[in-house]
Amino acid sequence: MKRIFYFLSIFFLISCGNSTNSPEFIKKAEGRYLFNSNETLEIYFEEDILKVKWRGEDMTPIKANDSSFYLKEMNEKLVFISSPETRIELATKREHDGKKFVFSKLSLNERTPLEYFNNKEYEKATQAYLEVQKRDSLDRAINWREINRSAHNFFRNGKNEKALELFKINIALYPGKPDVYRNYGYALLVIKDTVNAKLNYRKALSINPDDQRALAFFERFKKKDE
């Protein structure tokens, strides 16, 4: 019975066709929506037909009614809501386990933290990451280990500027964590900025005097000086 209901639902959606959308709806719906802190759904129109760009793929959802569209690639129905602010909600279904999914619309010039970072707008990227942290301290986009891993990957690929800036973002997010200073110090040492490397290792020790890696760092320099 459930399978029959599913196929009847799909048939109903398909029967609705991709009829054109009103100019008012197009104006309100067109734009980019936050899928998560660093990913977006882009809504655009071709000959008044709604299109979705997500993770580099262009998709054409099936129109269910004037504000709802079934996107088979996600197996989800996107519901457009314009009040009090424009947003997309996923239609409720059992698989969501009671969780509500809402994608807020970005303003015209608004970017994700990662987009700011990739555009080398590092100050804006830092502020955007800090805003994410305020909203949700457990958001994966600001996981310090993930950021640290990405920074080291940049270093391995010769992208020193991006690596150093990402280490600094980690410090801005976690100023009380010795690891972020120690990792930044290591990066500075690699590019021969010994003075600032030492400053960051000292900062790590000021937070945790028993930080063994930081202590080992200064022990190596002590032996060199001898």
ChimeraX attribute file (.defattr): number of C-alpha atoms within 10 A of each C-alpha:
attribute: neighborCount
match mode: 1-to-1
recipient: residues
	/A:1	5
	/A:2	7
	/A:3	8
	/A:4	9
	/A:5	10
	/A:6	11
	/A:7	11
	/A:8	12
	/A:9	12
	/A:10	16
	/A:11	11
	/A:12	12
	/A:13	19
	/A:14	15
	/A:15	12
	/A:16	13
	/A:17	13
	/A:18	18
	/A:19	14
	/A:20	15
	/A:21	17
	/A:22	11
	/A:23	10
	/A:24	8
	/A:25	14
	/A:26	17
	/A:27	11
	/A:28	15
	/A:29	23
	/A:30	17
	/A:31	18
	/A:32	23
	/A:33	21
	/A:34	19
	/A:35	17
	/A:36	15
	/A:37	19
	/A:38	15
	/A:39	17
	/A:40	21
	/A:41	20
	/A:42	20
	/A:43	19
	/A:44	18
	/A:45	17
	/A:46	9
	/A:47	7
	/A:48	15
	/A:49	17
	/A:50	22
	/A:51	18
	/A:52	20
	/A:53	15
	/A:54	15
	/A:55	10
	/A:56	8
	/A:57	8
	/A:58	13
	/A:59	15
	/A:60	18
	/A:61	24
	/A:62	24
	/A:63	24
	/A:64	21
	/A:65	15
	/A:66	13
	/A:67	15
	/A:68	20
	/A:69	22
	/A:70	22
	/A:71	17
	/A:72	13
	/A:73	11
	/A:74	9
	/A:75	8
	/A:76	16
	/A:77	21
	/A:78	24
	/A:79	19
	/A:80	21
	/A:81	16
	/A:82	12
	/A:83	7
	/A:84	6
	/A:85	10
	/A:86	16
	/A:87	21
	/A:88	24
	/A:89	17
	/A:90	19
	/A:91	17
	/A:92	15
	/A:93	12
	/A:94	7
	/A:95	7
	/A:96	11
	/A:97	8
	/A:98	9
	/A:99	11
	/A:100	11
	/A:101	14
	/A:102	18
	/A:103	19
	/A:104	19
	/A:105	23
	/A:106	17
	/A:107	10
	/A:108	8
	/A:109	5
	/A:110	12
	/A:111	21
	/A:112	20
	/A:113	25
	/A:114	20
	/A:115	16
	/A:116	19
	/A:117	21
	/A:118	12
	/A:119	12
	/A:120	14
	/A:121	13
	/A:122	20
	/A:123	13
	/A:124	18
	/A:125	23
	/A:126	23
	/A:127	16
	/A:128	20
	/A:129	25
	/A:130	20
	/A:131	15
	/A:132	20
	/A:133	17
	/A:134	11
	/A:135	10
	/A:136	13
	/A:137	14
	/A:138	11
	/A:139	13
	/A:140	16
	/A:141	18
	/A:142	21
	/A:143	15
	/A:144	19
	/A:145	13
	/A:146	12
	/A:147	19
	/A:148	20
	/A:149	14
	/A:150	16
	/A:151	25
	/A:152	21
	/A:153	15
	/A:154	17
	/A:155	17
	/A:156	11
	/A:157	9
	/A:158	11
	/A:159	13
	/A:160	19
	/A:161	12
	/A:162	20
	/A:163	24
	/A:164	20
	/A:165	19
	/A:166	24
	/A:167	25
	/A:168	20
	/A:169	25
	/A:170	28
	/A:171	20
	/A:172	15
	/A:173	21
	/A:174	17
	/A:175	16
	/A:176	14
	/A:177	16
	/A:178	22
	/A:179	26
	/A:180	27
	/A:181	28
	/A:182	25
	/A:183	24
	/A:184	26
	/A:185	27
	/A:186	21
	/A:187	21
	/A:188	19
	/A:189	15
	/A:190	13
	/A:191	10
	/A:192	11
	/A:193	13
	/A:194	15
	/A:195	11
	/A:196	15
	/A:197	23
	/A:198	21
	/A:199	14
	/A:200	23
	/A:201	25
	/A:202	21
	/A:203	22
	/A:204	26
	/A:205	20
	/A:206	12
	/A:207	15
	/A:208	15
	/A:209	13
	/A:210	11
	/A:211	16
	/A:212	10
	/A:213	14
	/A:214	25
	/A:215	15
	/A:216	11
	/A:217	17
	/A:218	14
	/A:219	12
	/A:220	10
	/A:221	11
	/A:222	10
	/A:223	8
	/A:224	8
	/A:225	7
	/A:226	5
